[in-house]
């Protein structure tokens, strides 16, 4: 078995030096013993069969079996054993390897590994006259060297433990495979010596069948293992979910909201197995991210993070749909250039030593959603099992995110921040997004009736051009006050755009909406800014649900058409469809 991946190239030098020295020694011994490079066409089919077995992959877990041993035995049997190390070297070096760091070094290591493995095995078996014993010696020596170079030297290079249970199990399978092929090869050798060509060919043709049987066995074993792992994972998910829900019920009864949120972060660490968890809230009014709670950081580390809050754009950089999983975002290391100015950098030594799937640069963001708007997020890092998240892991994090929202909503301290995320900073009215969110919810709830009023200021550009943007901003603020003053408690006012506004008049007919619109229009005409004499007017369009449309887009379109008709009719008018 060979398990070589990208590593520090300096750790290749010592094992490569040893294998090069042994390879030179083996070649020298072969030459002394009379080996010459007289290539014979008769061995071309044997070379082709060896290359086929070398390319044929059988993997048990993450460990590749040495399938090319099935191609090595016939070369030894049919009288070309000294060619075998060279065939193995070039076949290994020129076959396709997985891309990654140290590719040439990995290819050279693999090629030398097979050269030494088969060269030494040929040397020790060459003088044994009994074909069965000769091939058994060949198999045992080859397997022993494979274990030393493929596993012990691998451990030296990668600083990993060798004697894990899975490795020993696969080594056992591989040893039986080697011995069986050696015994079977002894039979083929004996038949060949007796001149029984037909029987020899039949035995040789069974070699691919043996490789196929091993492949089927390993595949079945892998499937059984995966099935067992799936069952264990389902049980683990069930237990973790049960634990999460039990802990959440306790947390939500805690009146201390900061303590409750810190406990929520601890749940993420304990139940889902992350080393670090930070809960963040978006303060849209002040354009900053508030670090609310954490688990895994020291008090000093968290205080340092809180003292330097990032702007909201900092988190928006990672919310790329190509990395979306469920409603969360997982960005693998190197997949996207991410500004890490405000990031917390934890301790990743354990992950690096274990060569875990999760990389220090991996990012997992779980948004905290209120309706269709993101009001905060959970960031987690360094899973204790070293694995990247699966779909169900992310779904459990999203369950916790929903519960965190409930805790935040109950907090007086954070309620204003949540409201700020829904309101326009300049006017205090709801945002364009929240307007549509409320509209959609009303339609989904099958509200009996309501009306919308679209408002557009007349000639607002002239006010800005004549009196300046400062005065223009004051006009916008005064109009917002007029709208808020004339709305009933259950009505909704929103800033739809720059100089556009919208009103949702609850349980209002067109006549009711027309009365509200008239009051707003009248007071807008009375607006003044300081000693400046100006004429401020607006045009309005009204549409009603369900008569003018049964979707948000239909209603807004109808109200807009009425608004444009009012503009076309001379402005300062209110039209209804």
Secondary structure, 3 states (H helix, E strand, C coil): CCCCCCCCCHHHHHHHHHHHHHHHHHHHHHHHCCCCCCCCHHHHHHHHHHHHHHHCCCEECCEECCCCHHHHHHHHHCCCHHHHHHHHHHHHHHCCCCCCCCHHHHHHHHHHHHHHHHHHHHHHHCCCCCHHHHHHHHHHHHHHHHHHHHHHHHHHHHCCCCCCHHHHHHHHHHHHHHHHHHHHHHHHHHHHHCCCHHHHHHHHHHHHHHHHHHHHHHHHHHHHHHHHHHHHHHHHHHHHHHHHHHHHHHHCCCCCHHHHHHHHHHHHHHHHCEEEEEEEEEECCCCEEEEEEEECCCHHHHHHHHCCCCCCHHHHCCCCHHHEECCEEEECCCCCCCCCCCCCCCCCHHHHHCCCCCCCCCEEEEEEEECCEEEEEEEEEEECCCCCCCHHHHHHHHHHHHHHHHHHHCCHHHHHHHHHCCECCCCCCECHHHHHHHHHHHHHCCCCCEEEEEEEECCHHHHHHHHCHHHHHHHHHHHHHHHHHHCCCCCEEEECCCCEEEEEEECCCHHHHHHHHHHHHHHHHCCCECCECCCCCEEEEEEEECCCCCCHHHHHHHHHHHHHHHHHCCCCCEEEC
